[in-house]
């Protein structure tokens, strides 16, 4: 019970399709480890599904339908958490989308949507959460980014947003350290979630991606969740402003293996 008595918010806590995504896996694991979890998703049914899974396992959770690119709705999420559980210890910023492609392929609307979803949501949710964490004497903010923000990829808006999250994390960590609020990133490689399933439409495509990863397999949502659990727990109490890479060795290899294109 590594999160006993803690209260956690997980944004993007539903799944975009059948199966379990990173946010859902994280919410379930946090609850299993003793946290009371506020599951946030822009689709009520997706958040409800995660909460149902948590409760079936004996955990405690509530669902909130919110668009976390809107300041008023982020504030409402925080107020709901406080009204139900009285405090806030953990914020897992898990919302993210991928649209567009190369510089010349990406439209202005796609660029705006990606930057807003992937970066503005973190800015707004964190800004709303910090005052309550200060009242409680500290907390942990976890931002989900991607190794696509650490090297060039063909999806320019996605890459730019994920790179921005890494430096946003560092800036937030420095600002909030005096209040015992730690801020860290998790940079994901290719994780086998419903959101990325469409990029592997055939078994051959899946095997090609697996061959491009030194550990020889795709990541699992549980891999993301356990990394988040460590950063949320007191075990990481001296860690802030860092990026934990969860990618099966992809970045360590420096991209020397051919990377299959998603389209």
SVG drawing of the C-alpha trace seen along z (x, -y; Angstrom):
<svg xmlns="http://www.w3.org/2000/svg" viewBox="-21 -29 44 40">
<polyline fill="none" stroke="black" stroke-width="0.4" points="0.0,0.0 2.6,-2.5 0.0,-5.3 -2.0,-4.7 -4.1,-7.7 -3.1,-9.7 -5.5,-11.4 -4.6,-11.2 -6.1,-12.8 -5.4,-11.0 -6.4,-12.9 -7.1,-10.9 -8.1,-8.1 -10.3,-6.4 -9.4,-4.7 -10.0,-5.9 -11.1,-2.4 -11.4,1.2 -8.6,2.2 -6.5,0.4 -4.5,-2.8 -1.8,-4.4 -4.2,-6.6 -6.6,-3.7 -3.7,-1.4 -2.3,-4.1 -5.6,-4.9 -6.2,-1.2 -2.7,-0.7 -2.8,-3.9 -6.1,-2.6 -4.7,0.8 -1.8,-0.8 -4.2,-2.6 -4.9,-5.9 -8.3,-7.4 -8.5,-8.3 -10.3,-11.0 -10.5,-9.6 -10.9,-12.4 -11.8,-12.0 -13.7,-14.1 -16.0,-11.1 -18.0,-10.3 -18.5,-6.7 -14.7,-6.2 -14.1,-7.6 -17.0,-5.5 -15.6,-2.3 -12.3,-2.9 -14.0,-3.7 -16.0,-0.5 -12.9,1.6 -11.3,-0.1 -14.3,0.6 -14.5,4.2 -11.0,4.6 -12.0,3.0 -10.5,-0.4 -12.0,-3.9 -12.5,-6.2 -14.9,-8.7 -15.2,-9.9 -15.3,-13.4 -16.1,-14.4 -14.0,-17.4 -12.2,-19.0 -8.9,-19.8 -7.9,-22.3 -10.4,-24.7 -9.3,-26.5 -12.7,-26.5 -13.1,-22.8 -9.7,-22.1 -10.6,-24.1 -13.8,-22.1 -11.9,-18.9 -9.8,-20.1 -12.8,-21.3 -14.5,-17.9 -11.4,-16.1 -11.3,-18.3 -15.0,-18.1 -14.9,-14.3 -11.5,-13.5 -10.4,-16.7 -6.8,-16.9 -4.7,-16.4 -1.3,-14.7 -0.8,-13.4 -1.6,-14.8 -0.9,-12.5 -1.2,-14.5 -1.9,-11.8 -3.9,-13.6 -2.4,-13.4 -3.2,-13.2 -1.4,-12.8 -2.6,-14.6 -1.1,-15.7 2.3,-14.6 5.2,-16.4 5.6,-20.2 3.9,-20.5 1.2,-18.0 0.1,-19.4 -2.7,-22.0 -3.0,-25.0 -6.0,-23.4 -4.1,-20.2 -1.2,-22.0 -3.4,-24.0 -5.3,-20.9 -2.1,-19.0 -0.4,-21.8 -3.5,-22.6 -4.3,-19.0 -0.7,-18.0 0.7,-21.1 -2.1,-23.5 -3.8,-20.7 -0.7,-20.2 -0.3,-23.9 -3.9,-24.4 -4.4,-21.3 -1.1,-21.9 -1.9,-25.5 -5.2,-24.5 -3.8,-21.7 -0.7,-23.4 -2.5,-25.6 -4.2,-22.5 -0.9,-20.6 0.7,-23.5 -2.0,-23.3 -1.2,-19.7 2.5,-20.2 3.6,-18.9 2.8,-16.5 3.9,-14.9 3.0,-16.0 3.7,-13.5 3.7,-14.6 3.4,-12.0 5.6,-12.8 7.3,-10.7 10.7,-9.9 9.2,-11.6 10.1,-14.8 13.7,-13.8 14.5,-13.2 13.0,-14.2 9.9,-12.3 7.8,-12.9 4.7,-14.1 6.0,-17.7 3.2,-19.0 3.4,-15.9 7.2,-16.0 7.1,-19.8 4.5,-19.4 6.3,-16.5 9.6,-18.3 7.9,-21.3 6.6,-19.1 10.1,-18.1 11.2,-21.7 7.9,-22.7 8.5,-19.9 11.9,-21.3 10.7,-24.8 7.8,-23.7 10.1,-21.5 12.4,-24.5 9.5,-26.8 7.6,-24.3 10.6,-22.7 10.4,-25.1 6.8,-23.8 7.9,-20.1 6.0,-19.6 8.0,-17.3 7.4,-17.5 8.7,-14.7 8.2,-13.4 7.8,-9.9 9.0,-9.7 7.3,-6.7 8.4,-4.6 5.9,-2.6 3.3,-1.4 0.6,1.1 -2.5,-1.0 -5.8,-1.5 -4.5,-5.0 -1.6,-3.5 -3.3,-0.4 -4.2,-2.0 -0.5,-2.5 0.0,1.3 -2.9,2.5 -1.3,5.9 0.7,8.5 3.6,7.8 3.6,4.1 3.5,5.1 6.5,7.4 8.4,4.7 7.9,2.3 8.9,5.0 12.1,5.7 13.0,2.0 13.0,2.1 16.1,3.5 14.0,5.5 12.1,7.1 8.6,6.2 6.1,3.3 5.6,1.6 2.5,2.4 0.3,-0.2 1.3,1.4 4.9,0.4 3.8,-3.2 1.7,-2.7 4.5,-1.3 6.8,-4.1 4.1,-6.6 3.6,-4.7 7.3,-5.1 7.2,-8.9 4.0,-9.3 5.3,-7.4 7.6,-8.5 10.2,-6.2 11.1,-9.0 11.1,-11.8 14.5,-13.2 13.7,-13.1 12.3,-16.2 12.8,-17.8 13.8,-14.6 12.6,-12.5 12.2,-8.8 12.5,-7.0 10.3,-3.9 11.1,-2.7 12.6,0.8 16.0,-0.7 15.1,-2.6 16.8,-5.9 19.9,-4.1 20.5,-2.7 20.4,-6.1 17.9,-5.1 20.5,-3.1 17.9,-0.4 15.6,-1.2 12.4,-2.7 9.3,-1.6 7.1,-4.3 3.5,-4.4 2.0,-5.2"/>
</svg>
